[in-house]
């Protein structure tokens, strides 16, 4: 029996399969949007509950991931309406958020990469939600502009302009930030020593 059919039969093991398959992807999306680990987890949990309860509304089984993404976006928007989180920034355990990279040769390079990842995450989280949303979907979830337009119920040109504006704001935040300068200085010192 197909996974969607099992979900429609309210098979909880099928739900666990869906959670294992899409949980990390949806959590990363939610985290970048709501800026908080606990709220992101809550949004993803709400997503799976909603999906399980409303699985009959999914007409094309091939679009399960897209459907779950849309539910997650709606849950994140709901979270943002419930709580004012403008001044909340996550506490990062950098080692938890980055995966081991085989191309990194030295501890210095690893530290520089971790700092850069943290700077990018913090800069994205400083953007207004409408820019954070399209940047997350485009760069981290690798969705096409047409898919993003469908998810956020906007025109493609709106998505393009938000991406352009978001990239510009992100660049300004990264260039002005002290962390960017430190990463650049560390990189140039390392290059000179080589």
C-alpha positions in Angstrom: 0.0 0.0 0.0 1.3 3.5 -0.9 2.4 5.8 1.9 -0.4 8.4 1.2 -3.0 5.6 1.2 -1.7 4.4 4.5 -1.9 8.0 5.9 -5.5 8.2 4.7 -6.2 5.0 6.6 -4.7 6.8 9.6 -1.8 4.4 9.9 0.5 6.1 12.5 3.5 4.1 11.2 3.1 5.9 7.9 3.1 9.2 9.8 6.4 8.3 11.5 7.8 7.5 8.0 6.8 11.0 6.8 8.2 12.6 9.9 11.5 10.8 9.4 11.7 11.6 5.7 10.8 15.3 5.9 11.3 16.4 9.5 14.8 17.8 9.2 13.9 19.7 6.0 10.8 21.2 7.5 12.6 22.1 10.8 15.3 23.9 8.9 12.7 25.9 7.0 10.7 26.7 10.1 13.8 27.7 12.1 15.0 30.1 9.5 11.6 31.7 9.4 10.6 31.9 13.1 14.2 32.4 14.5 13.6 30.1 17.5 14.4 26.5 18.0 11.4 25.7 20.2 8.9 27.5 18.0 10.3 25.9 14.9 9.8 22.5 16.5 6.3 23.4 17.4 5.6 24.6 13.9 6.8 21.3 12.5 4.8 19.3 15.0 1.7 21.3 14.0 2.5 20.6 10.4 2.5 16.9 10.9 -0.6 17.0 13.0 -2.4 19.1 10.4 -1.2 16.9 7.6 -2.3 13.7 9.3 -5.7 15.2 10.0 -6.2 16.7 6.5 -4.4 14.1 4.3 -7.6 13.7 2.3 -7.0 17.3 1.0 -3.8 16.1 -0.8 -4.9 15.2 -4.3 -1.6 14.5 -5.9 0.6 12.1 -3.8 3.7 13.3 -5.8 3.3 16.8 -4.2 3.5 15.6 -0.6 6.7 17.5 0.1 5.4 20.7 -1.4 2.1 20.3 0.5 4.0 19.9 3.8 6.1 22.9 3.0 3.0 25.0 2.5 1.5 23.8 5.8 4.8 24.7 7.5 4.8 28.2 6.1 1.3 28.7 7.3 2.2 27.4 10.8 5.2 29.8 10.9 3.0 32.7 9.9 0.6 31.7 12.6 3.5 31.6 15.1 4.6 35.0 14.1 1.1 36.4 14.6 0.8 34.9 18.0 4.2 36.1 19.4 6.3 39.2 18.8 9.7 37.8 18.2 11.5 40.8 16.8 14.2 40.9 19.5 14.7 37.2 20.0 17.8 35.7 18.5 18.6 32.0 18.8 21.5 30.8 20.9 23.6 28.8 18.5 25.6 25.7 19.3 27.6 26.0 16.1 28.8 22.4 16.2 25.2 21.2 16.3 24.1 23.3 13.3 26.9 22.5 10.9 27.9 19.2 9.4 31.4 17.9 9.2 33.0 19.1 6.0 35.7 16.8 4.5 37.2 19.7 2.5 38.2 21.6 5.6 41.9 21.0 6.3 42.7 22.8 9.5 41.0 23.7 12.8 41.4 27.4 11.8 39.5 26.8 8.6 36.8 25.0 10.6 36.4 27.9 13.0 36.2 30.4 10.2 33.6 28.3 8.4 31.5 28.0 11.6 31.8 31.8 12.2 30.7 32.5 8.6 27.7 30.1 8.9 26.7 31.8 12.1 27.0 35.2 10.5 24.8 34.2 7.6 22.2 32.7 9.8 22.1 35.8 12.0 21.9 38.1 9.0 19.0 36.2 7.5 17.2 36.3 10.8 17.5 40.1 10.9 15.6 40.4 7.6 11.9 41.1 7.5 9.8 38.0 7.3 8.8 38.4 3.6 12.5 38.5 2.6 13.6 35.8 5.0 10.8 33.5 3.6 11.8 33.8 0.0 15.5 33.5 0.7 15.0 30.4 2.8 12.8 28.8 0.2 15.1 29.6 -2.7 18.6 29.0 -1.3 18.0 26.5 1.5 15.1 24.6 0.2 16.2 25.0 -3.4 12.7 25.7 -4.7 12.1 27.4 -8.1 10.6 30.8 -8.3 7.3 29.4 -9.6 7.2 27.0 -6.7 7.8 29.7 -4.2 5.1 31.9 -5.8 2.7 29.0 -5.3 3.7 28.4 -1.7 3.4 32.0 -0.6 0.5 32.8 -2.9 2.2 35.7 -4.7 3.1 36.5 -8.2 6.5 35.4 -9.6 7.6 39.0 -10.1 6.9 39.6 -6.4 9.1 36.7 -5.5 11.8 37.9 -7.8 11.7 41.4 -6.4 11.7 40.1 -2.8 14.7 37.9 -3.6 16.6 40.8 -5.2 15.8 43.1 -2.3 16.5 40.4 0.3 19.9 39.6 -1.3 20.8 43.3 -1.2 19.8 43.6 2.4 21.6 40.4 3.3 24.8 41.7 1.6 24.6 45.0 3.5 24.2 43.2 6.8 27.1 40.8 6.1 29.4 43.6 4.8 28.6 45.9 7.7 28.8 43.2 10.4 31.9 42.9 12.6 31.8 39.1 12.1 32.3 39.4 8.4 35.4 41.6 8.8 36.8 39.1 11.3 36.2 36.2 8.9 37.8 38.1 6.1 40.8 39.0 8.1 41.3 35.4 9.3 41.0 34.2 5.7 43.5 36.7 4.4 46.0 35.9 7.2 45.6 32.2 6.4 46.2 32.8 2.7 49.3 34.9 3.4 50.8 32.1 5.6 50.2 29.4 2.9 
